[in-house]
Each structure stands twice: as structure tokens, then as C-alpha cells.
Amino acid sequence: MPDLDAFDRRILDALGTDSRISNADLADRVGLSASSCWRRVKALEDSGVIRHYTVALDDAKQGLGFGAIVHVHLTRHDPDQLDAFIHAVQNRPEIRACYATTGQADYHLHVVCADIEDYNQFLERFLFRIPAVASAQTNVILRSIKR
């Protein structure tokens, strides 16, 4: 892991806010020359600190007005069942994120759907058909405070 200095942290903060910022504007924002800034960004990419660039999408404008955090409890924890569960959730577009955590639930899913009916179909036709899933508890997202 590279040692990050104040310039690196300012670069990361600026890219976290706008990953499409031009190198010239980024350099101006962080107080470096364009060539020095480019070398630092390249080094952050090469070291893996910057894994990839992404875009923030507006779910509601895509017709995805229902969001939930789903706490999933598994029946078994054998490697084959875990691999099948992980593979299944990685390939579902409704699942925006999946976290393995400590605590009561084994996994936590961030799920987005068009509406409650669509979410019910997601549960019945997908999640509850995964053999390792014992149960799921849903917390509906009322509003997003920080993303």
C-alpha cells in the first residue's frame, strides 16, 4: 500500500466527487502541475488505490422507486452453498451491493426495484429459491441521507 500524502488525498477527494473531471481541472483544484497530477493519478491507479471509475445513477429516474436493505440468514455455511449464494447475488441487477458482516444476519443486500410488487417477485422468484437462504428481513429505504 502506498503512502498517501496530502496531494494524493485531495486528488482522491476530487475524483470521488467528479470522476470525469479533466486532468487540467483536477491539477488546478489540487494545486499541482498537469503532468505531476497525471503521474500521481496513474500511480494511484497502478497501485490499486483507484480500482475503477463509475457513475452515480438516479434510481427513481430509471423507474426504480423501491429500495430496501435485506438481511439474509443462511441455513448452511458449507463452501458449495456459500459459493452458489454469492454467484447468484452477483448476477442480479436488482442487487446493488452485498455485504458479509458480523451480527445476526449473514449477508446484507441493497436491493432496488420498480415497486413493492416487483420486490415481492424478486423475493419469491429469486431470493427464496436459493437453497442456502433460510430467511430474509426487509428494511425499506425511506430516503437516502448519504451515498
C-alpha positions in Angstrom: 0.0 0.0 0.0 1.5 3.3 -1.0 1.9 6.2 1.5 -0.7 8.8 0.6 0.2 12.4 1.1 -2.0 15.5 1.2 -1.9 15.8 -2.6 -3.0 12.2 -3.1 -5.8 12.6 -0.7 -7.0 15.8 -2.4 -6.9 14.0 -5.8 -8.9 11.1 -4.4 -11.4 13.5 -2.8 -11.8 15.4 -6.1 -12.2 12.3 -8.2 -14.7 10.9 -5.6 -16.8 13.9 -6.3 -16.4 14.0 -10.0 -14.6 11.2 -11.7 -15.0 12.9 -15.1 -13.0 16.0 -14.2 -10.3 16.8 -16.7 -6.7 16.3 -15.7 -6.1 20.1 -16.1 -9.0 21.0 -13.8 -8.0 18.3 -11.3 -4.5 19.7 -11.3 -5.8 23.2 -10.7 -8.1 22.0 -7.9 -5.3 20.2 -6.0 -2.5 22.6 -6.7 -0.2 20.6 -9.0 1.0 20.9 -12.5 -0.9 18.9 -15.0 1.9 16.4 -15.6 2.6 15.9 -11.9 -1.1 15.4 -11.3 -1.4 12.8 -14.2 1.6 10.9 -12.8 0.0 10.8 -9.4 -3.4 9.6 -10.7 -1.6 6.9 -12.8 0.3 5.8 -9.7 -2.9 5.6 -7.7 -4.5 3.5 -10.5 -1.4 1.2 -10.8 -1.2 0.6 -7.0 -4.9 -0.3 -6.9 -6.0 2.6 -4.7 -8.2 3.7 -7.6 -9.9 0.5 -8.6 -12.2 1.8 -11.3 -14.3 4.8 -12.3 -18.0 4.8 -12.0 -21.2 6.8 -12.5 -23.9 7.6 -9.9 -27.3 6.8 -11.2 -30.7 8.2 -10.1 -32.8 5.1 -9.3 -36.1 7.0 -9.3 -35.5 8.4 -12.8 -34.9 4.9 -14.0 -38.3 3.8 -12.6 -36.7 2.1 -9.6 -38.8 3.7 -6.8 -38.4 0.9 -4.2 -35.3 0.4 -2.2 -34.5 -2.0 0.7 -31.8 -3.3 2.8 -32.4 -7.1 3.1 -30.8 -9.0 6.0 -30.3 -12.6 4.8 -29.9 -15.6 7.1 -28.5 -18.8 5.6 -29.4 -22.3 6.5 -25.9 -23.8 5.9 -22.4 -22.4 5.6 -20.7 -25.1 3.6 -18.5 -23.8 0.8 -20.7 -25.0 -2.1 -23.8 -23.4 -0.7 -21.9 -20.1 0.0 -20.4 -20.1 -3.5 -23.9 -20.7 -5.0 -25.4 -17.8 -2.9 -22.6 -15.4 -3.8 -22.7 -16.3 -7.5 -26.5 -15.8 -7.6 -26.5 -12.4 -5.9 -23.6 -11.2 -8.1 -25.6 -11.7 -11.2 -28.8 -10.0 -10.2 -29.3 -6.4 -11.4 -31.7 -5.6 -8.5 -28.9 -6.2 -6.0 -26.7 -3.0 -5.9 -24.5 -4.2 -3.1 -23.9 -7.3 -0.9 -22.0 -7.4 2.3 -21.0 -10.3 4.5 -21.0 -9.0 8.1 -20.9 -10.0 11.7 -24.1 -9.9 13.7 -27.4 -11.7 13.4 -27.7 -11.7 9.6 -25.1 -13.5 7.4 -25.4 -11.0 4.5 -26.9 -7.6 3.8 -28.2 -6.7 0.4 -29.0 -3.3 -1.0 -31.9 -4.0 -3.4 -33.7 -1.7 -5.8 -36.9 -2.5 -7.7 -39.7 -0.7 -9.5 -42.2 -1.1 -6.7 -43.3 -3.3 -3.9 -44.9 -5.8 -6.3 -41.6 -6.1 -8.2 -39.8 -6.6 -4.9 -42.2 -9.4 -3.9 -41.4 -11.1 -7.2 -37.7 -10.7 -6.5 -38.2 -12.5 -3.2 -40.4 -15.2 -4.4 -38.8 -16.0 -7.7 -35.2 -15.4 -6.8 -34.1 -15.0 -3.2 -36.2 -17.6 -1.6 -35.3 -20.1 -4.3 -31.6 -20.1 -3.4 -31.2 -23.3 -1.3 -28.9 -21.7 1.3 -31.4 -18.9 2.2 -33.3 -19.6 5.4 -35.0 -16.3 5.8 -34.7 -12.6 5.0 -35.8 -9.5 6.8 -36.5 -6.3 4.8 -35.9 -2.8 5.9 -37.5 -0.4 3.4 -35.3 2.6 2.5 -37.4 5.8 3.1 -34.8 8.2 1.9 -31.1 8.3 1.2 -29.1 10.6 3.5 -25.6 9.9 2.2 -24.4 7.7 -0.6 
